[in-house]
Amino acid sequence: MNYSDSARIKAMLLNCGFSYVEKEEEADIIIFDTCSVRQKAEDKITGKLKDIDPTKKIRLTGCMIQHCFRNNFTPNVPANLKKGNFIGRAKTALPQVIGFDNEEVKEIKEKKKADLDSMVFVNHAFNPLFHELHQTYPNLELFFRIDDVGFLPLIVKELWYECSYDSSLVNEYEKILPLESASMNAHKKTAYVPISSGCNQFCAYCIVPFARGLERYFSVEEILAEVQFHIDHGAEEIVLLGQIVNKHPDFFTLLQKILQIKGLKRLRYTSPYPTFYTPEILKLHEQEEKLCPHIHIPFQSGNSNVLKRMFRGYDAQQCYQFIDSIRSLKREISITTDFIIGFPWETEEEFDDSLKLVEYARFDMIYMGIYSTRPGTFASKQYQDDVYPEIKHARREKMNELLKKISTENNQKEIWLTRTMIINEIQGSTVFGYTDNMKQICASCSQKVELWEIVPVKIIGGGEFKLEGEI
């Protein structure tokens, strides 16, 4: 999602007459698109701010600034704003930009809702984090919501930049098309396309609804238009994005329509949710070669009591049933997952249930997160984080050792199969990339190939988290 968000920021600033540079030392303005899923991500940002040349301007956007506002109301926030204005969006095409200083805020305290609908509120006067960071970093010039990327031309004018722009491009987030030159992802043949924003699930540990707001689904027409745009400009792999991507009411229809687009070679999506899968979606994985043989499904735990405390909405038995439904397909599907290690009150027996699920599912990869409390969530208010750090790390190591064993065994079974790979890197006669079932691979190559090309590869070796092959 950060790739997608950053591409839209870049496109809007190019529209304003700014130019993009590859190296930080060449930049006048440095923008951080932040994440808040774990505390470690926020700590990285505050660490990076120290390294920025104080003569350069800094802008922050993304989840970090959003939840910090929502969880830390300040006295100068007008009562009639509350949270809604920072979840919603302006109802007019060219709204008034408000919120750079406290005086502006005082003037709008008595305004009616109709007036507020024609305004965009930047985070300066409202966000205590801006005031805190600005004291240390006076070159920090802007906090803006990711949903307000479409209004960046109006916002930068308020910052006294000379700015001319195509006013037809000042619009809602989902209607911004990243320019061909505005790609932010490393893979030039891969395009990341959001189909929804926000989340209504409110899992006990998760900060996303507080940071990204509630669910909003983009229309099929808008999504297909963006996919076609990327295909027309050379993309061959499309990745659909959503916090619960398969909850989109037209998800199955979207998959069908995108698979029919000429020029598409691969279609992937992330991140789905177990209870929003249908037999029809799984059948597509079996029947459609372009729909990659890989499913990432974030189970988070293999114990029903932990899942209940997490508010996940399914139990351990359903996890096993879902694995069975994937394994019953006539096409081999690689399965990856997420697990939270050391969730509050997790006992050794409950953790062992997670290990049992790992052994049963034979996951190719697990993204393991050691639990950290996120402000504003139910878990932060109601659950004591009582699992000691050394226990969390020991459990993570135990799961990782099991995963290494399973990964090696899974990859050994790949030997002599032929798959396709995207080439990310070329070093002499060796190329590096990932396969259609999302496994890292290095391969020898005796022919001329191009970076980002999708090529067939014969698997000749398999180890921990890695395949070896020949083009």
C-alpha positions in Angstrom: 0.0 0.0 0.0 2.9 2.4 0.7 4.1 1.8 -2.9 0.6 2.8 -4.2 0.2 5.8 -1.9 3.7 7.1 -2.7 3.1 6.8 -6.4 0.0 9.0 -6.0 1.9 11.6 -4.0 4.6 11.7 -6.6 2.1 12.0 -9.4 0.3 14.9 -7.7 3.6 16.8 -7.0 4.7 16.3 -10.6 1.3 17.8 -11.6 2.2 20.8 -9.4 5.5 21.4 -11.3 7.9 19.7 -8.8 10.5 17.3 -10.2 11.5 14.0 -8.6 15.1 13.1 -7.8 16.4 9.6 -6.9 18.9 10.7 -4.2 18.1 12.3 -0.9 21.1 14.7 -1.1 19.7 16.2 -4.3 16.2 16.8 -2.9 14.8 20.1 -1.5 11.8 18.3 0.0 11.8 14.8 1.6 8.4 13.0 2.2 8.0 10.2 4.6 5.0 7.9 3.9 4.6 6.2 7.3 3.4 3.0 8.7 2.0 2.3 12.2 1.3 -1.4 12.3 4.1 -1.9 14.7 5.9 0.6 17.0 9.2 -0.3 15.4 8.0 1.4 12.1 7.3 4.7 13.9 10.6 4.5 15.8 12.4 4.2 12.4 10.8 7.5 11.3 11.9 9.5 14.3 15.3 8.0 13.9 15.5 9.0 10.2 14.4 12.6 11.0 17.7 13.1 12.9 19.7 12.3 9.7 18.0 14.9 7.4 19.9 18.0 6.5 18.1 20.8 8.4 18.1 23.0 5.2 15.7 20.5 3.6 12.0 20.6 4.1 10.2 17.5 5.5 6.7 16.3 5.0 5.0 13.4 6.8 1.9 11.5 5.8 0.5 8.0 6.2 -0.8 6.1 9.2 1.6 7.5 11.9 0.2 11.0 11.8 -3.4 9.8 11.6 -3.6 7.7 14.7 -1.5 10.2 16.7 -4.2 12.8 16.0 -7.2 10.5 16.8 -5.7 9.2 20.0 -4.5 12.5 21.3 -7.1 15.2 21.1 -5.9 18.7 22.0 -8.0 21.5 23.6 -7.8 23.7 20.5 -9.7 21.2 18.3 -13.3 22.5 17.6 -16.0 20.3 19.0 -17.8 20.2 15.7 -14.8 18.6 14.0 -14.2 15.6 16.2 -13.1 12.5 14.2 -15.5 12.7 11.3 -13.8 15.4 9.2 -10.5 13.4 9.3 -12.2 10.3 8.0 -14.5 12.0 5.5 -13.5 14.2 2.6 -14.5 17.6 1.2 -17.7 17.7 -0.8 -16.4 20.3 -3.2 -13.8 20.1 -6.0 -11.7 23.0 -4.8 -12.2 23.3 -1.1 -10.6 25.8 1.3 -7.5 24.5 3.1 -7.7 25.0 6.9 -5.5 24.0 9.9 -2.0 25.4 9.5 -2.2 27.4 12.7 -4.3 27.7 15.8 -5.8 31.1 14.8 -7.4 29.5 11.8 -8.9 26.9 14.1 -10.4 29.5 16.5 -12.1 31.1 13.6 -14.0 28.0 12.5 -15.2 26.8 15.9 -18.7 28.2 15.2 -19.0 27.2 11.5 -21.8 24.9 10.4 -21.4 21.5 8.9 -22.2 22.8 5.5 -19.2 25.1 5.7 -16.9 22.3 7.0 -17.9 20.1 4.0 -16.1 22.6 1.7 -12.9 22.5 3.7 -9.8 20.3 3.8 -8.1 20.1 7.2 -4.3 19.6 7.3 -3.0 18.1 10.6 -0.8 21.0 11.8 -3.0 22.8 14.4 -4.8 19.6 15.3 -2.0 17.2 15.7 0.1 17.1 18.9 2.7 15.1 17.2 3.3 17.9 14.7 3.9 20.4 17.6 6.2 17.9 19.4 8.3 17.1 16.3 8.4 20.7 15.0 10.1 21.9 18.2 13.1 19.6 17.4 12.8 19.8 13.6 11.7 23.3 12.5 12.2 22.2 8.9 9.1 19.9 9.3 6.6 21.8 7.1 3.6 19.6 6.5 1.5 16.8 8.0 -1.2 15.7 5.5 -3.6 12.8 5.4 -3.1 10.2 2.7 -6.7 10.6 1.7 -6.0 14.2 0.9 -3.3 13.5 -1.6 -5.6 14.8 -4.3 -5.7 18.2 -2.6 -1.9 18.5 -2.5 -1.9 21.3 -5.2 -4.2 23.4 -2.9 -2.1 22.5 0.2 1.3 23.4 -1.2 -0.1 26.8 -2.4 -1.0 27.5 1.2 2.7 26.8 2.0 3.6 29.7 -0.3 5.0 27.5 -3.1 4.5 28.9 -6.6 2.3 26.2 -8.1 0.4 25.8 -11.4 -1.5 22.6 -11.9 -4.2 20.9 -13.9 -7.3 21.5 -11.7 -9.1 18.5 -13.2 -6.5 16.3 -11.3 -7.4 17.8 -8.0 -9.7 15.0 -6.9 -10.4 12.1 -4.6 -7.7 9.6 -3.8 -9.1 6.7 -5.8 -9.4 8.8 -9.0 -5.7 9.7 -9.1 -3.8 7.7 -11.7 -0.1 7.4 -11.0 1.8 8.7 -14.0 4.0 6.4 -16.0 7.0 8.2 -14.5 5.5 8.1 -11.0 6.0 4.4 -10.2 7.5 3.9 -6.7 7.9 0.1 -6.6 11.1 -1.6 -7.4 9.6 -3.9 -10.0 8.9 -1.9 -13.1 6.6 -4.7 -14.5 4.5 -4.8 -11.3 1.7 -2.3 -10.4 0.0 -2.1 -7.0 -3.7 -1.1 -7.4 -5.8 -0.3 -4.3 -9.4 -1.5 -4.5 -10.4 -0.3 -1.0 -9.2 1.8 1.9 -9.6 1.5 5.6 -11.1 -1.3 7.7 -14.2 -2.0 9.8 -12.9 -5.2 11.4 -11.4 -3.6 14.6 -9.3 -6.6 15.6 -8.3 -6.0 19.2 -4.6 -5.4 18.4 -4.9 -3.5 15.1 -4.4 0.2 14.6 -5.5 0.3 11.0 -9.1 1.6 11.5 -7.7 4.4 13.6 -5.0 5.2 11.1 -6.7 4.6 7.7 -10.3 5.2 8.7 -13.3 3.0 8.0 -13.8 0.9 4.9 -14.4 2.6 1.5 -14.6 0.5 -1.6 -13.5 1.8 -5.0 -15.8 1.2 -8.0 -15.1 -1.6 -10.5 -14.9 1.0 -13.3 -12.2 3.0 -11.5 -10.2 -0.1 -10.6 -10.3 -1.5 -14.1 -9.3 1.9 -15.6 -6.2 2.0 -13.4 -5.3 -1.7 -14.2 -5.7 -0.9 -17.9 -3.5 2.2 -17.5 -0.7 0.2 -15.9 -1.0 -2.6 -18.6 -0.9 0.0 -21.3 2.4 1.4 -19.8 4.2 -1.9 -19.6 3.0 -3.6 -16.4 2.6 -7.3 -16.7 1.9 -8.2 -13.0 -1.0 -6.5 -11.2 -1.4 -6.7 -7.4 -4.8 -5.8 -5.9 -4.6 -4.1 -2.5 -7.0 -3.8 0.4 -6.8 -4.2 4.2 -9.3 -7.1 3.6 -9.0 -7.3 -0.1 -11.5 -10.1 -0.7 -14.2 -8.2 1.3 -14.8 -5.9 -1.7 -18.4 -6.7 -2.8 -17.3 -7.2 -6.4 -14.1 -9.0 -5.7 -14.8 -12.1 -7.7 -16.1 -10.0 -10.6 -13.0 -7.9 -10.5 -10.7 -11.0 -10.7 -12.7 -12.3 -13.7 -12.6 -9.0 -15.6 -8.9 -8.3 -14.9 -7.9 -11.8 -16.0 -9.4 -11.1 -19.4 -7.3 -8.0 -20.0 -4.8 -8.5 -22.9 -1.2 -8.1 -21.8 -1.6 -9.3 -18.3 0.7 -12.1 -17.3 0.2 -12.3 -13.5 -2.6 -11.3 -11.1 -2.1 -11.3 -7.3 -3.9 -9.7 -4.3 -3.2 -9.0 -0.6 -4.3 -9.3 2.1 -7.4 -11.5 2.2 -9.3 -12.7 5.2 -10.3 -16.3 5.8 -14.0 -15.7 6.4 -14.5 -13.7 3.2 -13.3 -16.4 0.8 -15.8 -18.2 -1.4 -15.5 -21.5 -3.3 -15.7 -19.5 -6.6 -12.5 -17.5 -5.7 -10.6 -20.7 -4.8 -11.8 -22.3 -8.0 -10.3 -19.4 -10.0 -6.9 -20.2 -8.5 -7.4 -23.8 -9.8 -8.5 -22.8 -13.3 -6.8 -19.6 -14.2 -3.1 -19.8 -14.9 -2.6 -16.0 -14.7 -4.0 -16.0 -11.1 -0.8 -16.8 -9.2 -0.6 -20.1 -7.3 -0.1 -18.3 -4.0 -2.4 -17.3 -1.2 -1.3 -15.1 1.7 -3.8 -15.6 4.5 -3.1 -13.9 7.9 -4.3 -16.4 10.5 -2.4 -14.6 13.4 -2.8 -17.6 15.8 -3.7 -21.3 15.8 -5.5 -21.2 19.1 -9.2 -20.5 19.4 -9.0 -18.7 22.7 -6.3 -16.3 21.4 -8.3 -15.7 18.2 -11.3 -14.9 20.3 -9.3 -12.3 22.3 -8.1 -10.9 19.0 -11.7 -10.5 17.7 -10.7 -12.4 14.5 -14.2 -13.8 14.0 -13.1 -17.4 13.3 -11.6 -20.3 15.4 -8.8 -22.7 15.0 -11.0 -25.4 13.4 -11.9 -23.0 10.6 -8.2 -22.3 10.0 -7.7 -26.0 9.4 -10.8 -26.2 7.2 -9.5 -23.4 5.1 -6.1 -25.0 4.6 -7.9 -28.2 3.6 -10.0 -26.3 1.0 -6.8 -24.9 -0.6 -5.0 -28.3 -0.5 -8.0 -30.0 -2.2 -7.6 -27.9 -5.3 -6.1 -29.6 -8.4 -3.4 -27.0 -8.6 -0.6 -26.7 -6.1 -0.9 -23.5 -4.2 1.8 -21.9 -2.0 0.5 -20.6 1.3 2.0 -17.8 3.4 0.6 -16.3 6.6 1.1 -13.8 9.4 1.4 -14.7 13.1 1.4 -12.5 16.2 3.8 -13.9 18.8 3.2 -13.2 22.5 -0.3 -11.7 22.3 -1.5 -10.8 25.8 -2.2 -13.8 28.1 -0.8 -16.2 25.5 0.2 -19.4 27.4 2.8 -22.0 26.2 -0.1 -24.4 25.4 -1.8 -21.7 23.2 1.5 -21.0 21.4 2.0 -24.7 20.9 -1.4 -24.7 19.0 0.1 -22.2 16.6 3.0 -24.5 16.0 0.6 -27.3 15.3 -1.1 -25.2 12.7 2.2 -24.3 11.1 3.1 -28.0 10.9 -0.3 -28.9 9.4 -0.5 -26.1 6.9 3.2 -26.4 5.7 3.5 -22.7 5.2 6.2 -21.5 2.7 6.7 -18.3 4.7 5.4 -16.7 7.9 5.7 -13.0 8.7 6.0 -13.1 12.5 5.3 -10.0 14.5 6.2 -9.9 18.1 3.2 -8.2 19.8 3.5 -4.6 20.6 0.7 -2.5 22.1 -0.8 0.1 19.7 -2.4 3.1 21.2 -6.2 3.4 21.0 -6.8 -0.3 20.3 -9.0 -2.5 22.4 -6.0 -4.6 23.5 -4.1 -1.5 24.7 -7.1 -0.5 26.9 -8.2 -3.9 28.2 -5.4 -6.4 28.0 -2.2 -6.3 30.0 0.9 -7.0 27.8 2.0 -9.7 30.3 4.2 -12.0 28.1 7.8 -11.1 28.9 10.0 -9.9 25.9 12.4 -12.8 26.3 9.5 -15.3 26.1 8.2 -13.6 23.0 11.6 -13.8 21.3 12.1 -17.4 22.4 8.7 -18.4 20.9 9.5 -16.5 17.7 12.8 -18.4 17.4 11.0 -21.7 18.0 8.5 -21.0 15.2 11.2 -19.8 12.9 13.2 -23.0 13.3 10.1 -25.0 12.5 9.4 -22.8 9.4 13.0 -23.2 8.2 12.6 -27.0 8.2 9.2 -26.9 6.4 10.4 -24.3 3.9 13.4 -26.5 3.0 11.2 -29.6 2.6 8.6 -27.7 0.5 11.3 -26.2 -1.8 12.9 -29.6 -2.3 9.6 -30.8 -3.8 9.9 -28.0 -6.4 13.0 -29.5 -8.0 12.6 -30.3 -11.7 9.4 -28.2 -11.9 9.3 -25.4 -14.4 7.9 -22.0 -13.2 8.0 -18.4 -14.3 10.1 -15.8 -12.5 10.3 -12.0 -12.5 14.0 -10.8 -12.8 14.7 -8.2 -10.1 18.5 -8.2 -10.4 21.2 -9.3 -12.8 24.7 -10.1 -11.7 26.7 -11.5 -14.7 25.3 -14.8 -15.6 23.1 -15.1 -12.5 19.7 -13.5 -12.1 17.6 -13.0 -9.0 13.8 -12.6 -8.5 10.7 -14.4 -7.4 8.5 -17.1 -8.9 4.8 -17.1 -9.7 4.2 -18.8 -6.3 6.1 -16.0 -4.6 9.4 -17.8 -3.7 12.7 -16.1 -3.9 15.0 -17.6 -6.6 18.4 -17.3 -8.1 19.0 -18.8 -11.5 21.9 -19.2 -13.9 21.3 -17.7 -17.3 23.2 -18.3 -20.6 21.0 -16.0 -22.7 20.3 -12.3 -22.9 17.6 -11.2 -20.5 16.2 -7.9 -19.4 15.6 -6.5 -15.9 11.9 -7.1 -14.8 11.4 -9.6 -17.6 9.1 -12.6 -16.8 10.9 -15.8 -18.0 10.4 -19.6 -17.5 12.9 -21.2 -15.1 13.6 -24.9 -14.3 14.1 -25.5 -10.6 17.3 -27.4 -9.8 17.7 -26.8 -6.1 15.8 -25.8 -3.0 16.7 -24.7 0.5 15.6 -22.4 3.3 13.3 -19.7 1.8 15.1 -20.0 -1.5 15.1 -21.8 -4.8 17.8 -22.3 -7.4 17.1 -22.6 -11.1 18.2 -22.4 -14.7 16.6 -20.0 -17.2 
